[in-house]
Amino acid sequence: MDEVIAKIDDPEMLSQIEKLIPFHGHPSTGAFIGLQILNIGRRVLDIKDDERVFVICETLNCVPDPFQIIWGSTVGNKGLKILDYDKIAVTINKIAKPGQTHVKGVRIFLDPEKTVEYPALHAWYMNERKVPHEEAISELIKAGDDVYTWDFVDIPVPVKAKKDVRLCTICGESFISNDGSDICKGCS
């Protein structure tokens, strides 16, 4: 993998990879895709290093990790939402300004019509054969942004509701009731 990473001449991306690999556990194609998507989002939305962003990732596998370690968007701080559609797609938006009902975001996905130009990456993406991460990541480095498609989207800003905290009538534990129920999800 060192040979592959040596092909990267962007010092910022190298710094990001140094943080990402220990966090993820190993250099993976999916995590590298997430990193490229993160950098496309930063560029097209003109996101500064100190700006908070919100991310909706459409897979649980590997892709969300760069958003957590590089941007600090996590499930816990509500900066990362995962909709497990098993798609390599991510929607990114900046935080809304007071009074905004919608905010501009961008949805970026790995485009199979474009990955066909990179046979090892395409074979990995379409699960046509076992492709070593080194081979797929090498093609991702070569391809850069060329294998992604993105569209700007208007994202509704959610209205923060007051928490309705109750005690479950079955287990007695405190929980947030989203539907007026007195029974927690664990007991229902």
C-alpha positions in Angstrom: 0.0 0.0 0.0 3.0 2.3 0.6 3.6 2.3 -3.2 0.1 3.4 -3.9 0.1 6.1 -1.3 3.4 7.4 -2.7 1.5 8.3 -5.9 -0.4 11.0 -3.9 1.2 14.4 -4.2 -1.4 16.4 -2.3 0.0 17.0 1.3 -3.5 17.6 2.7 -4.8 14.3 1.4 -1.7 12.5 2.7 -2.4 14.1 6.2 -6.0 13.0 6.0 -4.9 9.4 5.1 -2.5 9.3 8.0 -5.5 10.0 10.3 -8.0 7.8 8.4 -6.0 4.5 8.3 -5.6 4.1 12.1 -9.2 5.1 12.7 -10.6 2.7 10.1 -8.1 0.0 10.9 -6.7 -0.6 7.5 -6.5 1.2 4.1 -9.8 0.3 2.4 -11.3 1.2 -0.9 -14.5 2.4 0.7 -12.8 4.6 3.2 -10.7 6.2 0.4 -13.9 6.8 -1.6 -15.4 8.5 1.5 -12.3 10.7 1.7 -12.6 11.7 -2.0 -16.3 12.5 -1.5 -15.4 14.5 1.6 -12.9 16.6 -0.4 -15.4 17.1 -3.4 -18.0 18.3 -0.9 -15.6 20.7 0.8 -14.6 22.2 -2.6 -18.1 22.5 -4.2 -19.7 23.9 -1.1 -16.7 26.0 -0.2 -16.6 24.6 3.3 -13.9 26.0 5.6 -11.9 23.9 8.1 -13.8 25.3 11.1 -17.3 25.0 9.6 -19.7 22.4 10.9 -21.3 20.1 8.3 -24.1 17.6 8.2 -23.6 14.3 6.3 -26.1 11.7 5.2 -24.2 8.6 4.2 -26.1 5.9 2.3 -24.0 3.0 3.5 -22.7 1.7 6.8 -19.6 0.2 5.2 -16.3 2.2 5.3 -17.5 5.4 3.5 -18.7 7.2 6.7 -15.3 7.0 8.5 -13.5 10.0 6.9 -16.5 12.2 7.9 -16.0 11.2 11.5 -12.2 11.4 11.8 -11.5 14.3 9.4 -14.6 16.5 9.9 -15.8 15.4 13.3 -19.3 14.6 11.9 -20.5 11.7 14.1 -23.7 10.0 14.9 -23.4 11.2 18.5 -23.2 14.9 17.6 -25.9 14.5 15.0 -23.5 15.5 12.3 -23.7 12.1 10.6 -26.8 10.2 9.7 -26.6 6.8 8.1 -29.4 5.6 5.8 -28.2 2.1 5.1 -29.3 1.8 1.4 -26.1 0.0 0.5 -25.2 2.8 -2.0 -22.0 4.6 -2.2 -23.6 8.0 -2.0 -23.2 10.9 0.5 -25.2 14.1 0.9 -23.3 17.0 2.6 -24.5 20.4 3.7 -23.4 23.3 5.9 -25.2 24.3 9.0 -28.3 26.4 8.4 -28.3 30.1 9.4 -31.0 31.2 11.8 -34.4 31.5 10.1 -33.4 29.3 7.1 -36.0 26.6 6.2 -33.8 25.0 3.6 -30.0 24.8 3.0 -28.0 24.0 -0.1 -26.3 20.6 -0.1 -24.7 18.3 -2.5 -25.3 14.6 -3.1 -22.2 12.8 -4.5 -22.1 9.2 -5.6 -19.6 6.8 -7.2 -21.0 6.5 -10.7 -20.8 3.1 -12.3 -21.1 4.7 -15.8 -17.8 6.4 -15.0 -16.0 3.6 -13.2 -16.1 1.5 -16.4 -13.1 3.5 -17.5 -11.1 2.0 -14.6 -11.5 -1.8 -14.9 -10.2 -2.8 -11.4 -12.2 -0.2 -9.6 -15.3 -1.1 -11.6 -14.8 -4.8 -10.9 -14.5 -4.0 -7.2 -17.5 -1.7 -7.2 -19.8 -4.2 -9.1 -18.4 -7.1 -7.2 -17.4 -8.9 -10.4 -14.2 -10.3 -8.9 -12.0 -10.0 -5.9 -9.9 -6.9 -6.3 -7.1 -6.0 -3.8 -7.6 -2.6 -2.1 -4.2 -1.5 -3.5 -5.4 -2.0 -7.1 -8.8 -0.3 -6.6 -7.3 2.6 -4.6 -4.5 3.0 -7.2 -7.3 3.5 -9.9 -9.2 5.9 -7.6 -6.0 8.1 -7.3 -5.7 8.1 -11.1 -9.3 8.9 -11.6 -9.7 11.6 -9.0 -13.1 13.3 -9.3 -13.8 11.7 -12.7 -15.6 8.7 -11.2 -18.1 10.7 -9.2 -21.4 12.5 -10.1 -22.9 15.2 -8.0 -26.0 17.3 -7.9 -26.9 20.2 -5.7 -30.0 19.6 -3.5 -32.2 21.7 -1.2 -32.3 20.1 2.2 -35.1 21.1 4.6 -33.9 22.3 8.0 -35.5 20.2 10.7 -37.4 22.0 13.4 -36.0 20.9 16.8 -38.9 19.5 18.8 -39.0 19.6 22.6 -38.0 16.2 24.0 -40.9 14.2 25.5 -39.1 12.2 28.2 -41.2 9.5 29.8 -40.8 6.4 32.0 -41.6 3.2 30.3 -44.6 1.5 31.9 -43.0 -1.9 31.3 -39.3 -1.6 32.2 -39.4 1.7 34.2 -36.5 3.2 32.3 -36.5 6.8 31.0 -36.8 7.2 27.2 -37.7 9.9 24.7 -41.2 9.3 23.3 -41.5 10.4 19.7 -45.1 9.3 19.3 -46.7 9.9 22.7 -46.3 6.2 23.7 -45.6 5.2 27.4 -43.7 2.1 26.2 -40.1 2.4 25.0 -39.0 0.9 21.7 -37.1 -1.8 23.6 -40.2 -3.1 25.2 -42.7 -2.6 22.4 
